[in-house]
Amino acid sequence: MQRLFLLVAVMLLSGCLTAPPKEAARPTLMPRAQSYKDLTHLPAPTGKIFVSVYNIQDETGQFKPYPASNFSTAVPQSATAMLVTALKDSRWFIPLERQGLQNLLNERKIIRAAQENGTVAINNRIPLQSLTAANIMVEGSIIGYESNVKSGGVGARYFGIGADTQYQLDQIAVNLRVVNVSTGEILSSVNTSKTILSYEVQAGFSALLTTSACWKGKWVTPRTNPLCCA
């Protein structure tokens, strides 16, 4: 069980891998890391487990560095959605809707009120069933985000023409806990971390036209396209 949830935690971080931007603006599927293949090729379970995930919080308090943004968080706030997807793709669990539970309850109230008044639509005439309770809960949070753990680059310039490349390593850490709903016992708790690589390639030139005019040009290609840093 602990190995399974370690794979789920790694899968939660695998979206933080960067991918070079595509030349054409054609829609593509999200690239999958090796951890996703490991997750989807687990042995078939004897029975699936009902699981609920309420909210995976960002406890780092980190914001994007200037000049990118002073108000946007350093990691996207979509960890809960990524975790639910990983649990479902593992084929070991049946995730239950909990993040949008209030919206679900509102819809059920609307249907129940219409059924009582006799004005229910044809697609909602069947009496509502009770919501399914979870066997386990998955709790957790993003517990660490270290920016610029390591950086470097290389470049050259000759007679005003040159190019250089830079790279930066960031690190993110996540904690996940599995809780028995019946007893409240923590069945398993795992910590995992992942390194995020960002790099940039740029080239430019400069030429002195006159004693008072200088012609400059620059081309920059940032190679950072984080799919998920939750």
Backbone hydrogen bonds, N-H to C=O, Kabsch-Sander energy under -0.5 kcal/mol:
donor,donor_aa,acceptor,acceptor_aa,energy
5,F,1,M,-2.2
6,L,2,Q,-1.8
7,L,3,R,-2.0
8,V,4,L,-2.0
9,A,5,F,-2.2
10,V,6,L,-2.4
11,M,7,L,-2.4
12,L,8,V,-1.9
13,L,9,A,-1.1
14,S,10,V,-1.3
15,G,11,M,-0.6
16,C,13,L,-2.3
17,L,14,S,-1.7
36,Y,33,A,-0.8
37,K,33,A,-1.2
38,D,34,Q,-2.2
39,L,35,S,-2.0
40,T,36,Y,-2.3
41,H,37,K,-0.9
42,L,39,L,-0.9
49,I,92,W,-2.0
51,V,94,I,-1.8
52,S,136,I,-1.7
53,V,96,L,-0.6
57,Q,55,N,-0.8
57,Q,140,G,-1.0
59,E,57,Q,-0.8
59,E,142,I,-1.9
64,K,72,S,-2.7
68,A,65,P,-1.2
69,S,65,P,-1.2
74,A,62,Q,-2.1
78,S,76,P,-0.7
82,M,78,S,-1.9
83,L,79,A,-2.3
84,V,80,T,-2.4
85,T,81,A,-2.0
86,A,82,M,-2.2
87,L,83,L,-2.5
88,K,84,V,-2.2
89,D,85,T,-2.6
90,S,86,A,-1.2
91,R,88,K,-1.3
92,W,87,L,-0.6
93,F,87,L,-0.8
94,I,49,I,-2.9
96,L,51,V,-2.4
101,L,98,R,-1.3
104,L,100,G,-1.9
105,L,101,L,-2.6
106,N,102,Q,-2.1
107,E,103,N,-2.0
108,R,104,L,-2.0
109,K,105,L,-2.1
110,I,106,N,-2.0
111,I,107,E,-2.2
112,R,108,R,-2.5
113,A,109,K,-2.6
114,A,110,I,-2.1
115,Q,111,I,-2.3
116,E,112,R,-2.0
117,N,113,A,-1.5
118,G,114,A,-0.8
119,T,114,A,-2.0
120,V,114,A,-0.7
124,N,121,A,-1.8
125,R,122,I,-0.8
135,N,50,F,-2.1
136,I,50,F,-1.7
137,M,179,V,-2.4
138,V,52,S,-2.2
139,E,137,M,-0.6
139,E,177,R,-2.6
141,S,175,N,-1.8
142,I,57,Q,-3.1
143,I,141,S,-0.8
143,I,173,A,-1.1
144,G,173,A,-1.4
146,E,171,Q,-2.9
147,S,145,Y,-0.6
149,V,169,L,-2.6
150,K,169,L,-1.1
152,G,167,Y,-1.8
154,V,165,T,-2.0
156,A,163,A,-2.4
158,Y,161,I,-3.3
161,I,158,Y,-1.7
162,G,204,G,-2.3
163,A,156,A,-2.0
164,D,202,Q,-2.8
165,T,154,V,-2.8
166,Q,200,E,-2.5
167,Y,152,G,-2.7
168,Q,198,S,-2.9
169,L,150,K,-3.0
170,D,196,I,-2.6
171,Q,146,E,-2.5
172,I,194,K,-2.4
173,A,144,G,-2.7
174,V,192,T,-2.9
175,N,141,S,-2.6
176,L,190,V,-2.4
177,R,139,E,-3.6
178,V,188,S,-2.9
179,V,137,M,-3.0
179,V,177,R,-0.5
180,N,185,E,-3.1
181,V,135,N,-1.9
181,V,179,V,-0.6
184,G,180,N,-3.1
187,L,178,V,-2.6
187,L,185,E,-0.8
188,S,178,V,-1.1
190,V,176,L,-2.5
192,T,174,V,-2.3
194,K,172,I,-2.4
196,I,170,D,-3.2
197,L,195,T,-0.5
198,S,168,Q,-2.5
199,Y,223,R,-0.8
200,E,166,Q,-2.8
201,V,221,T,-2.2
202,Q,164,D,-2.7
203,A,219,W,-2.9
204,G,162,G,-2.4
205,F,217,G,-2.2
206,S,160,G,-1.3
207,A,215,W,-3.1
209,L,207,A,-0.8
209,L,213,A,-1.2
210,T,213,A,-1.5
213,A,210,T,-0.5
215,W,207,A,-3.6
216,K,214,C,-0.5
217,G,205,F,-2.6
219,W,203,A,-3.8
221,T,201,V,-3.3
223,R,199,Y,-3.2
227,L,15,G,-1.0
227,L,17,L,-1.0
228,C,15,G,-2.2
